[in-house]
Amino acid sequence: MSDWSRGYPVDTAYFDTMQPEISPFRWRPALLTARFAPPSARRFRFLELGCGSAHTLIALAACYPEAEFLGIDFMPEHVVRARALISEIGLSNIRVEEAGFADLAATPPEAPYDYAAMHGVWSWVDPETRATIVELLGRWLAPGALCYNGYNCAAGWAAAAPIRQIFREAPAGPAEDRYGPARAAVADWLSYSQTPALEAFWAQLSRQSDGFLAHELGAKHGAEVWVSDLVRDMAPAKMAFACPCELHEQFDALFLDGARLDFIRAGTAQGWTQTARDLAYVRTFRADLFHRGALRLTTREMIEALRALPVIGWDRERGFGLISDLPVKDTPVATPEITAQIAALSQDGPHPIGTLVDGLDLDAQHGLQAVLVQLIRGNLLVVRPPEEAAAAQDGARAFNAVAKHHLEAGRNLLPGLASAQTGGVVIVPKALQRVGFGLDTGTPEQLDWLGQIGLTAQASPT
């Protein structure tokens, strides 16, 4: 193991992936509902720590041409890949640099950053590196800035500690089957351990590639995280918990009932809401937003900002709406009649949420609740205001033109596309990518909804 690794598996590059949940615009409904004011929608500075090959960050740079982006990773292979893609797309508002977090913590930035993001990083590094990250955030982020932190959640991962230990101690197999002995040992252990929940968790993990497991299970300092510990650790950077980054995670009563919902309510009354939620859901991953002194909104300001968000009619089966696989319960503000009204009102959008609310046979409070429920159900999709989407069209088209080129060449470089309308990454199955790019014939419905978020074939910029 190289001396510079600090226990991180640097002998294999992390597999290329994209995280749709990392998006300043996508965070807006959750932030507003939690009554926090987000930074500027268009002109901002965005920092990603441990960006890997930076595919998500590059897509964001394509969607926010007036913003500036910086990605940091200490693996040279990741930096080379990221710079090659940036050059191929032709973006000028993003840099990816090779550096360690300690290098950045010791140096002030050219200007403070309004956003920071780190996906998985916190779960894989040692305590000293975590402290360095906090020092860096305190020095690099502006007052009012937001930080996204995606990490392995202890409630769901704690029982898997033996699996992690097996992967650390089992001997490596041949190069083509590096974790074969570890996989076999886990399967043997689970065959008699009589832990159905852990067996189901391993069934999901075991389908992943060795490249994924090397980082998820093989990192020397990999560990599950309790949100209360993270809140404590982020405090020296003057950062406080804002909310989960996805809107649906603020509406437990739409998903749970009985003892689990009562458990969360009791935890909330006693001041430990988020841990109670993790335990009730047996959560394995969290994606949270922390703020550095963000402005708090009044109830009136929150409602006005939510009403201004544009939405289009959608369908959960298309994706990009509800993230959770849990079914949404029936509710008095989502009867079939109200659902049908909202579907009719949202046709030929986008329309501001307030227009839908005002068109319902409900008072303003229940009308807003009804629209938010449909948003959580995936029957509505929040999109950017027309002027923001228009400014992002050229960059998104350039990104997707490169994706089309690689798809035609048979390379699996980009698992997602850039949407000017949603302000970030969209994960679309390869078959539908081909339809959107005009490489295969699709149904009128497929072409319609791909077109609504800018994923159909269009003239590529020069």
Residue pairs with C-beta under 8 A, 6 or more apart in sequence:
1 7
1 10
1 11
2 10
2 11
4 10
4 74
4 100
6 125
6 126
6 128
6 129
6 221
7 125
7 126
7 219
7 220
7 221
8 124
8 125
8 215
8 219
8 220
8 221
9 214
9 215
9 218
9 219
9 220
10 75
12 210
12 211
12 214
13 52
13 53
13 75
13 77
13 78
13 81
13 211
14 52
14 53
14 75
14 78
14 211
14 212
14 215
15 209
15 211
15 212
16 52
16 53
16 55
16 81
16 413
16 414
16 415
17 52
17 55
17 415
18 55
18 56
18 59
18 414
18 415
18 416
18 425
18 427
19 56
19 119
19 150
19 425
20 26
20 320
20 416
20 424
20 425
20 426
20 427
21 148
21 150
21 245
21 246
21 287
21 323
22 48
22 56
22 60
22 117
22 119
22 148
22 150
22 424
22 425
23 60
23 422
23 423
23 424
23 425
24 38
24 39
24 41
24 44
24 46
24 60
24 64
24 115
24 146
24 423
25 41
25 382
25 384
25 388
25 422
25 423
25 424
26 245
26 382
26 422
26 423
26 424
27 38
27 146
27 148
27 245
27 289
28 38
28 41
28 309
28 382
29 247
29 306
29 309
29 375
29 382
30 243
30 244
30 245
30 246
30 247
30 249
30 250
30 289
31 37
31 38
31 146
31 242
31 243
31 289
32 38
32 297
32 302
32 305
32 306
32 309
33 243
33 247
33 250
33 302
33 306
33 372
34 242
34 243
34 250
35 296
35 297
35 298
35 299
35 301
35 302
36 242
36 243
36 291
36 294
36 295
36 296
36 297
37 144
37 294
37 295
37 296
37 297
37 301
38 146
38 294
39 114
39 115
39 142
39 144
39 145
39 146
40 114
41 388
42 64
42 66
42 67
42 388
42 391
43 66
43 67
44 64
44 67
44 68
44 114
44 115
45 67
45 68
45 69
45 70
45 111
45 112
45 113
45 114
45 115
45 142
46 57
46 60
46 64
46 67
46 68
46 69
46 70
46 113
46 114
46 115
46 116
46 117
47 69
47 70
47 71
47 72
47 113
47 115
47 116
47 117
47 140
47 141
48 54
48 56
48 57
48 69
48 70
48 71
48 72
48 116
48 117
48 118
49 72
49 101
49 116
49 117
49 118
49 121
49 133
49 136
50 72
50 73
50 118
50 119
50 120
50 121
51 57
51 71
51 72
51 73
51 78
51 82
51 96
52 73
52 75
52 78
52 82
53 78
53 81
53 82
53 85
54 71
54 73
54 78
54 81
54 82
54 85
54 86
54 94
54 96
55 82
55 85
55 414
55 415
55 416
55 425
56 119
56 416
56 424
56 425
57 69
57 71
57 82
57 94
57 96
57 117
58 82
58 85
58 86
58 89
58 91
58 94
58 399
59 399
59 416
59 417
59 418
59 424
59 425
60 67
60 69
60 424
60 425
61 67
61 69
61 86
61 91
61 93
61 94
61 395
62 89
62 91
62 392
62 395
62 396
62 398
62 399
62 418
63 392
63 395
63 396
63 418
63 419
63 420
63 423
63 424
64 93
64 392
64 395
64 423
65 93
65 391
65 392
65 394
65 395
66 93
66 391
67 93
68 93
68 94
69 93
69 94
69 95
70 94
70 95
70 96
70 97
70 113
71 82
71 94
71 95
71 96
71 97
72 96
72 97
72 99
72 101
72 104
73 79
73 82
73 96
73 98
74 98
74 99
74 100
74 101
75 98
76 98
79 96
79 97
79 98
82 96
83 96
85 402
85 413
86 94
86 96
88 402
89 398
89 399
89 402
90 398
90 461
91 395
91 398
101 129
101 132
101 133
101 136
102 132
104 136
104 140
105 132
105 133
105 135
105 136
105 139
108 139
108 140
109 139
109 140
112 140
112 141
112 142
112 145
113 140
113 141
113 142
113 145
114 141
114 142
114 144
114 145
114 146
115 145
115 146
115 147
115 148
116 137
116 140
116 141
116 145
116 146
116 147
116 148
117 147
117 148
117 149
118 133
118 147
118 148
118 149
118 150
119 148
119 150
119 287
120 150
120 151
120 152
120 215
121 133
122 130
122 133
122 149
122 151
122 225
122 230
123 151
123 152
123 222
123 223
123 224
123 225
124 215
124 219
124 221
124 222
125 133
125 219
125 221
126 220
126 221
127 221
129 221
130 233
131 233
134 233
134 234
134 236
134 237
134 239
135 236
135 237
137 147
137 234
137 237
137 239
137 292
138 236
138 237
138 238
138 239
141 147
141 237
141 239
141 292
142 292
143 292
143 293
144 291
144 292
144 293
144 294
144 295
145 291
145 292
145 294
146 242
146 289
146 290
146 291
146 292
146 294
147 234
147 239
147 289
147 290
147 291
147 292
148 245
148 287
148 288
148 289
149 230
149 234
149 287
149 288
149 289
149 290
150 285
150 286
150 287
150 288
151 225
151 230
151 285
151 286
152 216
152 222
152 223
152 224
152 225
152 284
152 285
153 224
153 225
153 226
153 227
153 278
153 283
153 284
153 285
153 286
154 224
154 225
154 226
154 278
155 226
155 275
155 278
155 279
155 281
155 282
155 283
155 284
156 201
156 224
156 278
156 282
156 283
156 284
156 285
157 224
157 284
158 224
159 195
159 197
159 198
159 201
160 198
160 201
160 202
160 205
160 224
161 224
162 189
163 186
163 198
163 202
163 205
163 217
164 217
164 222
166 182
166 185
166 186
166 189
167 179
167 182
167 186
167 213
167 217
167 218
168 217
168 218
168 220
170 179
170 181
170 182
170 185
171 181
172 178
172 179
172 181
173 179
173 180
173 181
174 180
177 210
178 210
178 214
179 210
179 213
179 214
179 218
182 217
183 206
186 202
186 206
187 202
187 206
190 198
190 199
190 202
197 282
201 284
205 213
205 216
205 217
208 216
215 222
216 222
225 286
226 275
226 278
227 241
227 274
227 275
227 278
227 286
227 288
228 272
228 274
228 275
230 288
231 240
231 241
234 240
234 241
234 290
237 292
238 292
238 293
239 290
239 291
239 292
240 290
240 291
240 292
241 274
241 288
241 289
241 290
242 288
242 289
242 290
242 291
242 294
243 249
243 250
243 288
243 289
244 250
244 286
244 287
244 288
244 289
245 287
245 288
245 289
246 287
246 323
247 372
247 375
247 376
248 254
248 255
248 322
248 323
248 324
248 376
249 277
249 324
251 372
251 373
251 376
252 261
252 264
252 277
252 280
253 261
253 329
254 328
254 329
254 331
254 373
254 376
255 324
255 326
255 327
255 328
255 329
256 264
256 280
256 281
256 326
257 329
260 280
260 281
261 280
263 276
263 279
263 280
264 273
264 276
264 277
264 280
266 276
267 273
267 275
267 276
267 277
268 276
277 283
278 286
297 305
303 368
306 353
306 368
306 372
307 352
307 353
307 354
307 357
307 368
308 352
308 353
308 354
309 352
309 353
309 382
310 349
310 350
310 351
310 352
310 353
310 382
310 383
310 384
310 385
310 386
311 346
311 349
311 350
311 351
311 352
311 353
311 356
311 371
311 375
311 380
311 381
311 382
311 383
312 346
312 349
312 350
312 351
312 380
312 381
312 383
312 452
313 343
313 346
313 347
313 349
313 379
313 380
313 381
314 320
314 321
314 378
314 379
314 380
314 381
314 449
315 321
315 378
315 379
315 449
316 322
316 377
316 378
316 379
318 378
318 449
319 426
319 427
319 428
320 378
320 381
320 422
320 426
320 453
321 375
321 376
321 377
321 378
321 379
321 380
321 381
322 328
322 376
322 377
322 378
328 334
328 373
328 376
328 377
331 373
333 362
333 366
333 369
333 370
333 373
334 370
334 373
334 374
334 377
338 360
338 362
338 370
339 374
339 379
341 359
341 360
341 361
342 356
342 360
342 370
342 371
342 374
342 379
342 380
343 379
345 351
345 355
345 356
345 359
345 360
346 356
346 380
349 383
350 383
350 386
353 368
353 371
356 367
356 371
357 364
357 367
357 368
357 370
357 371
358 367
360 367
360 370
360 371
362 370
371 380
374 380
375 381
375 382
381 422
381 453
382 422
383 389
383 421
383 422
383 453
384 392
384 420
384 421
384 422
384 423
388 423
389 420
389 421
389 454
390 420
391 420
392 420
392 423
393 420
393 454
394 461
395 418
395 420
396 418
396 419
396 420
396 454
397 454
397 458
397 459
397 460
397 461
398 460
398 461
399 417
399 418
400 417
400 418
400 437
400 455
401 460
401 461
402 414
403 413
403 414
403 417
403 433
404 433
404 437
404 439
404 457
406 412
406 413
406 414
407 430
407 433
407 434
407 437
407 439
408 439
415 427
416 425
416 426
416 427
416 428
417 425
417 426
417 428
417 433
417 436
417 455
418 424
418 425
418 426
419 425
419 426
419 453
419 454
419 455
420 454
421 452
421 453
421 454
422 453
426 453
426 455
428 436
428 450
428 455
431 440
432 442
432 446
432 450
433 455
434 440
435 441
435 442
435 446
435 447
435 450
436 442
436 447
436 450
436 455
436 456
436 457
437 456
437 457
438 456
438 457
442 450
447 456
450 456
